[in-house]
Amino acid sequence: MKKPELRTLWFAVMAVASVVVGSDAGVLSFLAGAPPAGAILYGFGAFVGAMIFFFAVAHFLASGGTQDRPNGE
């Protein structure tokens, strides 16, 4: 992901996917009996978790699946 245009596009895709995950988690927790404030917190937690996951996957894919090894292995 060296082109800024692609980074913006991928960020938008990750953000939209995270909003969907967070919305679904909030609605499902509300339907399961959580109070509205609790459902919002569940949804926000799912949104943040999904964003962290998507950023980690994007970083892994951008690095080619390699990690920096201090011993030169």
Secondary structure in CASP SS format (residue, H / E / C, confidence):
PFRMAT SS
TARGET T0000
AUTHOR 0000-0000-0000
METHOD secondary structure of the structure
MODEL  1
M C 1.00
K C 1.00
K C 1.00
P H 1.00
E H 1.00
L H 1.00
R H 1.00
T H 1.00
L H 1.00
W H 1.00
F H 1.00
A H 1.00
V H 1.00
M H 1.00
A H 1.00
V H 1.00
A H 1.00
S H 1.00
V H 1.00
V H 1.00
V H 1.00
G H 1.00
S H 1.00
D H 1.00
A H 1.00
G H 1.00
V H 1.00
L H 1.00
S H 1.00
F H 1.00
L H 1.00
A C 1.00
G C 1.00
A C 1.00
P C 1.00
P H 1.00
A H 1.00
G H 1.00
A H 1.00
I H 1.00
L H 1.00
Y H 1.00
G H 1.00
F H 1.00
G H 1.00
A H 1.00
F H 1.00
V H 1.00
G H 1.00
A H 1.00
M H 1.00
I H 1.00
F H 1.00
F H 1.00
F H 1.00
A H 1.00
V H 1.00
A H 1.00
H H 1.00
F H 1.00
L H 1.00
A H 1.00
S C 1.00
G C 1.00
G C 1.00
T C 1.00
Q C 1.00
D C 1.00
R C 1.00
P C 1.00
N C 1.00
G C 1.00
E C 1.00
END
